[in-house]
Amino acid sequence: MRRVYSAVCITTITILFFMVSLAFPVCAADVRPAQQPALQVSKQPDIQAVKPKRPAKVRLHRNAKGEYTWDITADSADEVVRTDARLRKLLKIE
């Protein structure tokens, strides 16, 4: 058996199809997935700013009498003092 559809029936089905297809994205947009807690990332500036310490530079000089002197260069005065104290201790100089 063959069914014959009238033009009104085909038009009605076509209109319904387009209305459903237009309404589907709107309905699907309202559905929200279960919200998960947001991942929080925090930066620690003290860890980011850590740079390797540059070593103190020591230039050794010997004068005509055979005595030694040195020039110390470093990033901070504390480091210069520590390096000088260490050299004096190692060389047993007062």
Residue frames as a rotation matrix with the C-alpha (Angstrom) as fourth column:
MET 1
0.574 0.819 0.000 0.00
0.819 -0.574 0.000 0.00
0.000 0.000 -1.000 0.00
ARG 2
-0.549 -0.716 0.431 1.20
0.738 -0.658 -0.152 3.29
0.392 0.235 0.889 -0.91
ARG 3
0.174 0.592 -0.787 0.32
0.826 -0.522 -0.210 6.32
-0.536 -0.613 -0.580 1.12
VAL 4
-0.151 -0.129 0.980 -0.26
0.723 -0.690 0.021 9.59
0.674 0.712 0.197 -0.53
TYR 5
-0.282 -0.027 -0.959 0.41
0.828 -0.513 -0.229 12.65
-0.485 -0.858 0.167 1.60
SER 6
0.680 0.572 0.459 -1.31
0.718 -0.647 -0.257 15.87
0.150 0.504 -0.850 0.87
ALA 7
-0.061 -0.700 0.711 0.56
0.428 -0.662 -0.615 19.14
0.902 0.267 0.339 0.48
VAL 8
0.485 0.309 0.818 -0.90
-0.545 -0.625 0.559 20.40
0.684 -0.716 -0.135 3.77
CYS 9
0.993 -0.117 -0.022 0.44
0.097 0.685 0.722 17.38
-0.070 -0.719 0.692 5.66
ILE 10
0.309 -0.936 0.169 3.92
0.887 0.220 -0.405 17.73
0.342 0.276 0.898 4.15
THR 11
-0.002 -0.254 0.967 3.98
0.022 -0.967 -0.254 21.46
1.000 0.021 0.007 4.91
THR 12
0.780 0.365 0.508 2.89
-0.487 -0.154 0.860 20.82
0.392 -0.918 0.058 8.51
ILE 13
0.846 -0.517 -0.128 5.57
0.522 0.759 0.388 18.17
-0.103 -0.396 0.913 9.02
THR 14
0.071 -0.849 0.524 8.22
0.747 -0.303 -0.592 20.45
0.662 0.434 0.612 7.50
ILE 15
0.220 0.080 0.972 7.22
-0.340 -0.928 0.153 23.37
0.914 -0.364 -0.177 9.74
LEU 16
0.965 0.158 0.210 7.27
-0.252 0.329 0.910 21.15
0.075 -0.931 0.358 12.85
PHE 17
0.593 -0.804 -0.042 10.69
0.793 0.592 -0.143 19.80
0.140 0.051 0.989 11.90
PHE 18
-0.103 -0.649 0.754 12.15
0.422 -0.715 -0.557 23.31
0.901 0.261 0.348 11.55
MET 19
0.494 0.344 0.798 10.58
-0.519 -0.619 0.589 24.51
0.697 -0.705 -0.127 14.80
VAL 20
0.986 -0.163 -0.025 12.01
0.128 0.655 0.745 21.54
-0.105 -0.738 0.667 16.70
SER 21
0.317 -0.931 0.183 15.43
0.896 0.231 -0.379 21.98
0.310 0.284 0.907 15.08
LEU 22
-0.035 -0.296 0.955 15.45
0.036 -0.955 -0.295 25.69
0.999 0.024 0.044 16.01
ALA 23
0.689 0.384 0.615 14.34
-0.568 -0.241 0.787 25.03
0.450 -0.891 0.052 19.60
PHE 24
0.828 -0.355 -0.435 16.88
0.456 0.877 0.153 22.26
0.327 -0.325 0.887 20.23
PRO 25
-0.189 -0.970 0.152 20.03
0.586 -0.236 -0.775 24.46
0.788 -0.057 0.613 20.46
VAL 26
-0.123 0.210 0.970 18.22
-0.546 -0.830 0.111 26.86
0.829 -0.516 0.217 22.82
CYS 27
0.859 0.485 0.162 17.14
-0.416 0.477 0.774 24.03
0.298 -0.733 0.612 25.12
ALA 28
0.623 -0.689 -0.370 20.56
0.650 0.719 -0.243 22.38
0.434 -0.089 0.896 24.98
ALA 29
-0.203 -0.732 0.651 22.28
0.149 -0.680 -0.718 25.65
0.968 -0.049 0.247 25.90
ASP 30
0.316 0.409 0.856 20.36
-0.738 -0.461 0.492 25.86
0.596 -0.788 0.156 29.19
VAL 31
0.956 -0.013 -0.293 21.59
0.159 0.863 0.480 22.47
0.247 -0.505 0.827 30.36
ARG 32
0.367 -0.858 0.359 24.69
-0.835 -0.474 -0.279 23.02
0.410 -0.197 -0.891 32.49
PRO 33
0.141 -0.382 -0.913 27.08
0.195 0.915 -0.353 20.27
0.971 -0.128 0.204 33.48
ALA 34
0.830 0.101 -0.548 27.72
0.544 0.061 0.837 19.70
0.118 -0.993 -0.005 37.16
GLN 35
0.663 -0.590 0.461 30.03
-0.399 -0.800 -0.449 22.47
0.634 0.114 -0.765 38.30
GLN 36
0.462 -0.636 -0.617 33.36
0.792 0.609 -0.035 21.38
0.398 -0.473 0.786 39.66
PRO 37
0.750 -0.243 -0.615 35.35
0.281 -0.725 0.629 23.54
-0.599 -0.645 -0.475 42.02
ALA 38
0.907 -0.421 0.030 37.68
-0.186 -0.463 -0.867 25.82
0.379 0.780 -0.498 40.10
LEU 39
0.442 -0.849 -0.288 41.36
0.878 0.476 -0.054 24.95
0.183 -0.229 0.956 40.21
GLN 40
0.993 -0.117 -0.007 43.17
-0.110 -0.954 0.279 27.70
-0.039 -0.276 -0.960 42.06
VAL 41
0.353 -0.932 0.079 46.76
0.842 0.279 -0.462 28.41
0.409 0.230 0.883 41.12
SER 42
0.987 -0.098 -0.130 48.84
-0.019 -0.865 0.502 30.72
-0.161 -0.493 -0.855 43.23
LYS 43
0.440 -0.887 0.137 52.31
0.374 0.043 -0.926 31.96
0.816 0.459 0.351 42.39
GLN 44
0.763 -0.302 -0.572 54.86
0.541 -0.186 0.820 32.49
-0.354 -0.935 0.022 45.07
PRO 45
0.917 -0.364 0.166 56.98
-0.153 -0.703 -0.695 35.49
0.370 0.611 -0.700 44.09
ASP 46
0.448 -0.806 0.386 59.81
-0.786 -0.149 0.601 34.61
-0.427 -0.573 -0.700 46.45
ILE 47
0.245 -0.338 0.908 60.31
0.244 0.929 0.280 31.28
-0.938 0.153 0.310 44.67
GLN 48
0.814 0.108 0.571 60.16
0.578 -0.060 -0.814 32.87
-0.054 0.992 -0.111 41.23
ALA 49
0.882 -0.425 0.204 62.73
-0.363 -0.889 -0.280 35.53
0.300 0.173 -0.938 42.12
VAL 50
0.645 -0.686 0.338 65.39
-0.090 0.371 0.924 33.15
-0.759 -0.627 0.177 43.43
LYS 51
0.800 -0.510 -0.317 68.57
-0.399 -0.057 -0.915 33.53
0.449 0.859 -0.249 41.43
PRO 52
0.625 -0.645 -0.439 71.79
0.735 0.676 0.053 31.64
0.262 -0.356 0.897 42.02
LYS 53
0.841 -0.374 -0.390 74.29
-0.026 -0.749 0.663 33.60
-0.540 -0.547 -0.639 44.06
ARG 54
0.733 -0.680 0.011 77.30
-0.056 -0.076 -0.996 34.82
0.677 0.730 -0.094 42.16
PRO 55
0.520 -0.599 -0.609 80.55
0.852 0.412 0.322 33.89
0.058 -0.686 0.725 43.86
ALA 56
0.833 -0.352 -0.427 82.82
-0.141 -0.881 0.451 36.54
-0.535 -0.316 -0.784 45.29
LYS 57
0.761 -0.624 0.176 85.80
0.364 0.188 -0.912 37.31
0.537 0.758 0.370 43.07
VAL 58
0.762 -0.602 -0.241 89.22
0.106 -0.251 0.962 37.51
-0.639 -0.758 -0.128 44.70
ARG 59
0.779 -0.611 0.142 92.19
0.052 -0.162 -0.985 39.11
0.625 0.775 -0.094 42.92
LEU 60
0.755 -0.574 -0.319 95.47
0.533 0.251 0.808 38.22
-0.383 -0.780 0.495 44.56
HIS 61
0.780 -0.554 0.292 98.39
-0.199 -0.661 -0.723 40.67
0.594 0.506 -0.626 44.41
ARG 62
0.580 -0.697 -0.422 102.03
0.804 0.404 0.437 40.19
-0.134 -0.593 0.794 45.49
ASN 63
0.967 -0.249 -0.049 104.18
-0.252 -0.965 -0.069 43.20
-0.030 0.079 -0.996 46.26
ALA 64
0.392 -0.903 -0.175 107.97
-0.441 -0.018 -0.897 43.58
0.807 0.429 -0.405 46.02
LYS 65
-0.273 -0.484 0.832 108.47
-0.958 0.059 -0.280 42.47
0.087 -0.873 -0.479 49.62
GLY 66
-0.834 -0.009 -0.552 106.74
-0.110 0.982 0.151 39.15
0.541 0.187 -0.820 48.90
GLU 67
-0.775 0.630 0.044 103.60
-0.027 0.037 -0.999 40.05
-0.631 -0.776 -0.011 50.84
TYR 68
-0.736 0.591 0.331 100.19
0.594 0.329 0.734 39.23
0.325 0.737 -0.593 49.50
THR 69
-0.689 0.667 -0.285 97.12
-0.318 -0.631 -0.708 41.45
-0.651 -0.397 0.647 49.33
TRP 70
-0.728 0.489 0.480 93.77
0.683 0.579 0.445 40.86
-0.060 0.652 -0.756 47.69
ASP 71
-0.774 0.614 -0.151 90.82
-0.629 -0.774 0.075 42.68
-0.071 0.153 0.986 46.20
ILE 72
-0.762 0.601 0.240 87.39
0.524 0.791 -0.317 41.17
-0.380 -0.116 -0.918 46.79
THR 73
-0.741 0.634 -0.224 84.34
-0.667 -0.652 0.360 42.01
0.082 0.416 0.906 44.68
ALA 74
-0.824 0.566 -0.020 80.88
0.561 0.810 -0.170 40.62
-0.080 -0.152 -0.985 45.42
ASP 75
-0.227 0.847 0.480 77.19
0.543 -0.299 0.784 41.54
0.808 0.439 -0.393 45.21
SER 76
0.808 0.551 0.206 76.90
0.117 -0.493 0.862 42.66
0.577 -0.673 -0.463 48.84
ALA 77
0.108 -0.770 0.629 79.17
-0.747 -0.480 -0.459 44.10
0.656 -0.421 -0.627 51.49
ASP 78
0.526 0.144 0.838 78.30
-0.757 0.529 0.385 41.23
-0.388 -0.837 0.387 53.85
GLU 79
0.976 -0.157 0.149 79.62
0.207 0.876 -0.435 38.75
-0.062 0.456 0.888 51.33
VAL 80
0.427 -0.865 0.262 82.86
-0.144 -0.351 -0.925 40.73
0.893 0.357 -0.275 50.96
VAL 81
0.115 -0.355 0.928 83.36
-0.969 -0.246 0.026 40.75
0.219 -0.902 -0.372 54.75
ARG 82
0.764 0.222 0.606 82.63
-0.411 0.891 0.192 36.99
-0.498 -0.396 0.772 55.01
THR 83
0.888 -0.459 0.020 85.06
0.281 0.509 -0.813 36.20
0.364 0.728 0.581 52.19
ASP 84
0.211 -0.835 0.508 87.77
-0.486 -0.541 -0.686 38.37
0.848 -0.102 -0.520 53.73
ALA 85
0.274 -0.058 0.960 87.33
-0.946 0.163 0.280 36.72
-0.173 -0.985 -0.010 57.14
ARG 86
0.937 0.102 0.334 87.49
-0.060 0.989 -0.134 33.28
-0.344 0.106 0.933 55.56
LEU 87
0.663 -0.747 0.053 90.70
0.138 0.052 -0.989 34.13
0.736 0.663 0.138 53.66
ARG 88
0.076 -0.634 0.770 92.34
-0.802 -0.497 -0.331 35.54
0.593 -0.592 -0.546 56.81
LYS 89
0.527 0.182 0.830 91.35
-0.729 0.599 0.331 32.41
-0.437 -0.780 0.449 58.76
LEU 90
0.981 -0.135 0.138 92.67
0.186 0.852 -0.489 30.04
-0.051 0.505 0.861 56.07
LEU 91
0.407 -0.874 0.264 95.94
0.225 -0.184 -0.957 31.98
0.885 0.449 0.122 55.72
LYS 92
0.432 -0.153 -0.889 96.19
0.900 0.145 0.412 32.57
0.066 -0.978 0.200 59.49
ILE 93
-0.582 -0.510 0.633 96.59
0.482 -0.844 -0.236 36.32
0.654 0.168 0.737 59.13
GLU 94
-0.353 0.428 -0.832 95.55
0.854 -0.217 -0.474 38.66
-0.383 -0.878 -0.289 61.96
